[in-house]
Amino acid sequence: MEYMLSVLEELRSRGFKISMDDFGTGYSSLSLLTGMPLDTLKIDKSFVDNVATDKEKNEDIIVIRYIIALAKELGFTCLAEGAESRSQVERLRELGCEIIQGYYYSKPIPIDEYEKKYL
């Protein structure tokens, strides 16, 4: 763990930003939030899937709201993964999420197509 932390610190010192991907699932433990040099907390798509749909549950919104609050309290940027509709994007923004990614904006594309389209 100490070696990984030193590598992350070295990367940050060179201008890289460090994100915890898929927060709330798998290996993204709460204990890592205070022990790692993080810049961004990425809310896992599984939390976003039912937002602003007929399957949305109050409990899901509470979890998302608290993940966003936790990220902000710790000084991290908060990013939600997997938004597929305008209504999801709008709902996540209402909840305070700063950055939203997903198929609503674009499916993954090759770098040359990205450069032609966006640069």
C-alpha positions in Angstrom: 0.0 0.0 0.0 2.8 2.4 0.8 4.4 1.9 -2.6 1.1 2.6 -4.3 0.7 5.8 -2.2 4.2 7.0 -3.1 3.5 6.4 -6.8 0.2 8.3 -6.6 1.9 11.2 -4.8 4.6 11.2 -7.5 2.0 11.3 -10.2 0.1 14.2 -8.5 3.4 16.1 -8.1 3.7 15.9 -11.9 0.3 17.4 -12.5 -1.8 14.2 -12.8 -5.3 14.1 -11.2 -6.2 10.9 -9.2 -9.7 9.5 -9.3 -11.4 6.8 -7.4 -13.5 5.0 -10.0 -16.7 3.0 -9.4 -17.2 4.5 -5.9 -19.6 2.6 -3.8 -18.9 -0.8 -5.4 -16.1 -3.3 -5.4 -12.7 -2.2 -3.9 -13.6 1.4 -3.4 -13.6 1.3 0.4 -14.5 4.3 2.6 -11.1 3.9 4.4 -9.3 4.7 1.2 -10.9 8.2 1.0 -8.8 9.6 3.8 -5.6 7.5 3.0 -5.2 8.2 -0.7 -4.3 11.4 -2.5 -7.5 11.7 -4.5 -8.9 14.5 -6.6 -12.1 13.0 -8.0 -14.7 10.6 -6.6 -16.6 8.9 -9.5 -20.0 7.6 -8.5 -20.6 4.2 -10.0 -23.1 3.8 -12.9 -25.1 1.3 -10.8 -26.2 4.2 -8.6 -27.1 6.4 -11.6 -29.0 3.8 -13.7 -32.4 4.4 -12.1 -32.1 8.1 -11.5 -34.9 10.1 -13.2 -36.6 6.9 -14.4 -39.8 5.2 -13.2 -37.5 2.9 -11.1 -36.0 5.8 -9.1 -36.2 5.2 -5.4 -35.8 7.7 -2.6 -33.2 5.5 -1.0 -31.0 5.7 -4.2 -31.3 9.5 -4.2 -30.3 9.6 -0.6 -27.2 7.5 -1.2 -26.2 9.7 -4.3 -26.8 12.9 -2.3 -24.6 11.7 0.5 -21.8 10.5 -1.8 -21.8 14.0 -3.4 -21.8 15.7 0.0 -19.0 13.4 1.2 -16.9 14.2 -1.9 -17.4 17.9 -1.5 -16.6 17.8 2.3 -13.4 16.0 1.5 -12.5 18.6 -1.2 -12.9 16.2 -4.1 -14.6 16.8 -7.4 -17.6 14.6 -7.8 -18.3 12.8 -11.1 -21.3 10.6 -11.9 -20.8 7.8 -14.5 -23.4 6.4 -16.8 -26.0 9.1 -17.5 -28.0 8.1 -20.6 -30.7 10.7 -20.7 -31.2 14.5 -20.3 -33.5 13.9 -17.4 -30.7 11.9 -15.6 -28.2 14.7 -16.2 -30.7 17.3 -14.9 -31.5 15.3 -11.8 -27.8 14.7 -11.0 -27.1 18.4 -11.4 -30.0 19.1 -9.0 -28.4 16.8 -6.5 -25.1 18.8 -6.8 -23.0 16.6 -9.0 -20.3 18.7 -10.7 -19.4 16.5 -13.6 -21.5 13.9 -15.4 -20.4 11.4 -18.1 -22.2 8.9 -20.1 -23.8 7.9 -23.3 -26.1 10.9 -23.1 -23.0 12.9 -24.3 -21.3 10.3 -26.4 -20.5 6.6 -26.7 -16.8 5.7 -26.6 -15.2 6.7 -29.8 -11.7 6.2 -31.4 -9.2 9.0 -30.7 -9.2 10.2 -34.4 -12.9 10.6 -34.4 -12.8 12.5 -31.1 -10.1 14.8 -32.5 -12.2 15.6 -35.6 -15.4 16.1 -33.6 -14.1 18.0 -30.6 -10.7 19.6 -31.3 
